[in-house]
């Protein structure tokens, strides 16, 4: 994974630690590649569209809830797969393509 992409993931999820507080760790269910892609695309789109940090945090909460994932689950997914460069490169290419095309539906 490129360092910039790891920083992006950390930045997207950093706000939630301060906004939701630190609670006892919950077990994280394995996330599919498709769910990871859909969540990251939706979060990047929300980040582009929302004009305030509060609006983005609310939208982020809704996106994560709808996908049935947590902040830590998304970060953990990236951490688990970071050593598989080909896999993560293909994943980020899918994210970039969907953002360019303006949709979240796989093609």
N, C-alpha and C positions, 0 to 999 in steps of 0.2 A: 504494500500500500504506500502511496506517495505520502511524504510527511504532511503536505498541505491538506490532503484528504483526512488524515487522522486528526489534524487540528480542527478541520471543519466539523467532524463528528463531535469532538470534545466541546467546541463552541456551541453547537446546536443543543447539546444536552447539559451544559454547565448551568444554565439558568434554573433548571428544575431542581437541582440540589438545594439551592437557596430558597426556592419558592415552595418546595414541598417538605423541606426539612429532612433530617436523617432519621430513618426508622430502622427497625430490625430488618436485616436482609431477608428477602423473600426468595424462594427457589425460582430460578429462571427457566422457563420452558424453552426447549430448542426452537429457534426461529428458522423458517424456511428462507431461502435466498430470495424468493419472490416477495415475501412479506418485507424483508429488509429493504429491497429495492423500492417497493411501493411506499413504505414509510419515509425513507430518505427523500424520494421525489416529492411527496406531499409536504414534507417539512421545508424543503428548499423552495417550493412554490409558495408556501405560506410566508416564509421569510421575505420573499420578493413582494408579496401583496400587502402584508400588514404594515401599517404606518407607525405603530407603537410597540414597544416591548411587551406591554401588558396584553395587547391584542394578539401578538404572536404567541405568548405563553399560553393563552386560553386556547388558541387554535391548535397548538402543539399538544396540549392535554387531550383535546378532542380527537386528534389524529391518532395518538397512541392508544387511547381508549377504544376507538373504533377498530383498530387493528388488533387489539388484545395483547399489546406488548407494553413493556416499560422502557424508560430511559436506559436503565442498566442493561436490559436485554439487548437493545440495539448496539450499545457500546460493546457488550460482551461478544455479540456476533462478530463485529469487526475485529476484536482482539483474537478470537478463536481462529479466524480465517486469515489473519494478517500475514502469516508465513506462506500461504498458498498464493503466490504472486499472480499466476495465470488466472486463477479463480477470481481473485479480487479485481484484477484488471478488467476482466470480462464483466464483472458486477458493476464496476464504476462506469464502464462504457455503456452499459444498459441504462444506468441512471442518467448519464449525460445525454444519451439519445432521447430518452423520454422527456427530459427537460427541454431539449431543443424542439421536439415535436409538440410539446405542450400537453402531453397526456400521461396517464399512469397505466394505461392498458398495454400489456405485452404484445408485441408483434412478432 
